Structure formats: C-alpha cells, structure tokens
Amino acid sequence: TWRVLPGQAPEAISQQFLDDPQWQEWEVTTSWSDMGFATQNIVSYRLDLNFGRQYDSLSMFPGEGFSTLRVFVLNSDGEFEIVFSNTTESSFESYEAGIIGERLVDLPMVGEQTTIILQVANGPFPDGVVFRAPQIGDSQALLGWLDKQAFWGIIAVGLFFAIALVNLSLWLARREHKTQLFLGLIFLIMTVRLFDTAR
C-alpha cells in the first residue's frame, strides 16, 4: 500500500521524515486535487516492500509523474540511495519541469525488506499525479515489458500519421473542403505529441 505525504521532499531521507504522522494511504495514481492537496506542491510517496530474501541485482522502471521526479531506495546497509532524478535539487524546489532521463535504472543491493520513496513536484501543471507507478524486477523482464509498451506506441503513432496523410490528401484533391485540412492538421499534431510523449 502506497502512503503519501504532501509538502515534504527532503534531499536526504531521515527517520523523522519516515515517522511523520501525516502519511496517508492513497492509490499511487490518485491526482492531488482528489486527495485535497494544494495545486502547487511537492509530494512524497512511500512504499514498504518485503521480498522475503536479499537481492543482489534488481532493476527499476521509475514510473512517470508531473513533472519532476526523484526516486530513493533503501539498500541492504539501511541507507537510502537516490536511484533516479530528472532534475537538480534547485530545480526541484523551484517546481521547474524536469528533463526526461534514463528510464531503466539498476538498484543497489536490497535486503529482505526495503522502502521506495518517490518525490514529485508538479512544476507548471495545474494538478499533480503519478500516472504510472514504478516497476521492479529483473532487467530482461523489464526490458521486455518496455518493448511491448513501445510496440503499441509505434502502432498508435503510425495509425494517427496515416489518418493525417489521408485527410491532407483529400484536401489537396478538393481544396474547397476545409474539413479535411483541419482534420489532417489535428491528427498530425496528435502524431507529433504522441511520438514526443512515448519516446
């Protein structure tokens, strides 16, 4: 079960932070407005895991959040390591949008029990949300999962692009019909947007 704490995203994870009584249980993909949080905010997410044994090599897909994201993992020595960040500390605190970085990251050696901390700042967006939770597992299994996601993304991009070309071709044949031009431009914009967000 994920727990959520608004207004706090420390660069170093302390026991005081973990023991804060304001942690609340929420579905990780619940929007901040639905949780009653301020629209301009920084929010920490926490997930305690029990693997049952120690793992030497695990990987993680960090997930997606609007718009800056940091991920900490508790290693086998009992210390939190930052394993992913798409922004600097100063940018995170000023709510500036992060830059998309490496998506598959190697985790440190973790014990039987570990904790994952996600920190999200919503930057220029009117609301905040984690719309895809982290995935943990063997690197090859995660790469296979990412390949499947990429495959369906390519199919969608190709379909939108084909619809755009058909409508633009119809407009070139009958220029008095502006509907095809507008539809073609709309689907072309959607193609570019989908390609950019699926990269």
N, C-alpha and C positions, 0 to 999 in steps of 0.2 A: 504494500500500500504506500502510495506517494504521500508525503507531507509537504506543506507549502508554508513559507514564511515571507510576508511582504516587507519591503523597506530595508532589507539587510542583504548584503552580498560582500562579505569580507574577503580580502585577498588571501588571508590566512585563516584556515578553519580551526576554531578553538572549541574546547569543551563547553565553554559558556554559551557559544553560539548553538551548539548541538542541544544543550539543555534548556534553551529558551522555551518558556511555557506557551508562547504564541503560535507554535507549529500547529497547523490544521490539516486534517486529512481531506484530500480532494483527488479527483481523477486528474492525471497529469495534463490532459488535453483540454481541461476546462479553461475558458477565457477569464481574464482578470475581472472584466466587468461582471461576469456571472458569479465570481467569488466575492464581489463587493470591494475590490481593491481600487485604489486611485488609478486614473488612466495613465499618468506619467509616473513610472515607478520602476523599482528594481525588485526582483522576486527571487528567492531561493527555493529550490525543490530538493527533497531528500528521499532516498530510497535505501532501506536497510535490507541486505541480502544475506541468506545463509546457503552457501554452496554445499556444505557437508564435507568438503575437503579442500586442501590448498591447490591452487592452480599456478603453474609457472608461466604459462603463456596463454593469454586471452586477448581478444581484440574487441573494439567497440566502434559502433557507428554512433556518433554523439547525438544524433537527433537534430531537430530543427526548432528554432524559436525566433520570435520577433523581438529585437533584431540582432542584439549582441548576446553571445552565449559563451559561458565558461563551464568546464566540467572538471570536478575533482573526484578522485577515487582513493579510498583508504587502502594502503598497501599492507603487506604482511608484517611490516615493522610497526604498525599502528600509527603511521603518519599519512596525512592527506597530500597527494601529489596532484598537480594540475596536469591533466592529460590532453586537454583541448581548449583553445581560446581563439575566437575570430576577431579579437580586438585587444588593444592595450588597456592597462589599468586606468589611465587618464581618460581614454575614450569611453570606457565602460561607465565610469562615474558621471560623465557628462552626457550620457544617453546617445552618443553618436553611433550611427549604424556601423556594424562590423563588416569585415571583408570575409567572404566565404573562403575557408582554407581547406586543408587536408581533411577528408571525411572519414577515412578508416584509420583509427589510431590503435597502437599497441598499449595494453595496460601493464602496469607494474605487477610484480608477483603479489597475488592477493591471498589472504588466509581463508579459513572456512567461513568466516563472517566478514562482510565488507559493507561499506556505505558509499553511495554515489550522491554527489551534490551537484545540481545544475543551478547556475545563476544566469538570470535573463534580465536584460534591460530592453524596453520596447522602443527606444530611440524615437524616430519621427512618427511612428504609427499611433493611431488613436486608441488602440487597445493592445494588450499583451496576451500571448498564448504560446504554449509549447504544442505545436500541432503534429509533432512526431516524436515519440519517446525514444530514448537510446536503446540500441540493440547490442547485447553482449554475447559473444560466442567464439568459436574457432574462426580464424581469419578466412579460411577457404569457404566455410559455410556462409559467412557474412558477405564475401565477395560474390558468391552465387546469388544471394538474396539481392545484392545491389545490381547485378547483371539483369535479373528479372525486372526490377524497377526501371532500369534504363531501357529495356526492351519495349515495355509498354509506353514509356515516354516517347521513344522514337516512333512507334506506331501512331500515337496521337499527333505528334508534330507532322508526320507525313500526311495524315488524313486532313488536318487543317490546311496544310500547304496545298494539297490537291484541290480542296474546295475553293481556296483563294484563286488558284490558277483558272479553274473552270469559270468562276464568276467574272474574272478580269477578261478572259477570252470572249465570253458572251457580250461583255460591254464593248470590246473592240469591234465585234461584229455588228452591234446595234448600239451606237453611241447615244442615241436619243433616250435609251433606257438607263437611267442613272442608278437604278436599284442594284444592278449587278456590280457597278463600280463601288458603291458603298459596302455591299456585302463582301466583295473581294478585298477591299482595304481592311475591313474589320477582321476577316479571317487571317489576313497577312499579319496584322498587328498581334492577333492572338497566337499565331505561329511563332513570331519572334519572342513574345513574352513567355510562352511555354518552353521554348528552347532555352531561354535565359534562366528560368527558374529550375529547370530539370538538369542543368549542367552539373 
